[in-house]
Amino acid sequence: MIEVTLSDTDRVEYALKSFRRKVQKSGILKELRARRHYVKPSLARRLKAAAALRRKRRKARSWSA
């Protein structure tokens, strides 16, 4: 469970920004989107392999530039 502690002088905008950063870092929303629909294991493997290929291509492109 994510908590953001505030003192009396902290602003609400700061607390909201801190909360969003913690949620992003924990990966809760990513997991929620992944669990929204059932993905067959074979399709999950294909998607995972495609993502790895994209990462590999992006890394190779950044090294050459």
MOHU-V46543 format. One record per backbone hydrogen bond with DSSP energy under -0.5 kcal/mol. CO is the residue of the C=O (numbers start at 0). NH is the residue of the N-H. If there is no record, write none. Layout:
co:nh
CO:NH
CO:NH
This chain:
co:nh
6:9
10:14
11:15
12:16
13:17
14:18
15:19
16:20
17:21
18:22
19:23
20:24
21:25
22:26
22:27
26:30
27:31
28:32
29:33
30:34
31:35
32:35
39:43
40:44
41:45
42:46
43:47
44:48
45:49
46:50
47:51
48:52
49:53
50:54
51:55
52:56
53:57
54:58
55:59
56:60
57:61
58:62
59:63
60:64
